[in-house]
Amino acid sequence: MAKRVVIWQDGDRWLTVFADEGVEVFWVDEGAKADRTYKMTPSPVPEGLLDDEYGYADDGSAASIRANRAMAAIEGRPFLQAVRKDEKSREEGECGDDGPEAA
C-alpha cells in the first residue's frame, strides 16, 4: 500500500495533518521569511478516517471544479474555454451533440 498524507479540515476549518510512518511532511509558508520551512511531526492516520468514498481530480465534483477554477486563476488563464466543434467528427456522429431532434 502507498504511504499516505491526510490533511483533515474540521468543522471550524482548522487543519490537522496525519501521515503514515516514515513519511516526512514539510510546511512552507512564504509569509514567514525568517521561518519559511517547518518540518512537521504528524500524527498517525486514524483508523476509519478514510473509510468513506473520496473524490479525485477531475471527477466532476464541486471540489474538483473549485480546484480547477483556482488553478486557472493561478496560471492566469480563463476557467472556461471555448470549444470548437470539428465539423467532420460531427458529420460522422462522433460529437454526440446533435440535439433532441436527432433522437
N, C-alpha and C positions, 0 to 999 in steps of 0.2 A: 504494500500500500504506500502511496506517495505521502510524504511529510506534509502536514497541514499548518497553516497560519489562519486563525479565525479572528476577525475584527467584529466584535459584538457591540451593538448600539442598544442601550436600554431605553426604557420609556421616557426618560428625562434627557435623552440624546447624548449621554456620556458614553465614551468608547472604552472598551476593555479588550486587550489583545491576549489571545491564547495561542499556544503553539505546541506541536509535538516535540518530544525530547530530541535534542540535537539540532534544533532549528535556531539560528541566530536571527534576532529581529532588531532592526535599527529604525529609529525615528529621526527624520531630518526636518529641521524647522528653519526655513530661510529667514524668518523674522527674528531669530536669536543668534546673531552672528558670532557672539562670543562663546556660545554653547550650542552650535548648529546641529551636531550629530550626537545622538544619545543611543547607547546600546541598552535595549530593554531586557528585562528578565520576565518573560511572560509566564503566566500560569498554564498548567496542562489543559488541553481541551476537555471540558467536562463531558462525561458520558451522557448521551442522549441529545446534546446540543445540536447535532447535525442530522437528527433522525427525520426531520421534515423534508418535504420536497424543496428543491432550491432552483433558482434561475441561473442563467448563464448569459454571456454576452450575445447580443442579437437574437434573444429568444422572443422578442416582441412584447415583453412585459413593460409596465410603466417605468420600472427602474432601468431597464435597458435603453429605453427611449431617452430618459433623462441623461444617462451616461453618454449616449451618442450626441445629444444636444450640447453637453458640456465639452466634449472633445472637439466638436465643430467650433465652439467659441474659442477654445484654447488654441486651435490650429488656424483660426482666422478664416474659416470657410463657412459658407451658408449651411445651415442644418438641413434644409430641404433643397433638393436639386432637381432641376427639370430633367425629364427622361424623354429622349427622342424615340419615337416608335420606328422600328425597322419595317418599312412597308413590305419588303419581301417576306419577312417572317410572318407578318400579319396576313398576307395572301395565303400562305401555307397553313394558316390556322394555329401557329405556334404561340401567338401573342396572348390568346385567351381573353381578349378584351373587346369582343365584337358586340357587346351589349345584349340586352334581354331578347331582342328580336331575332338573334341568331339561334336561340334555343328551340 
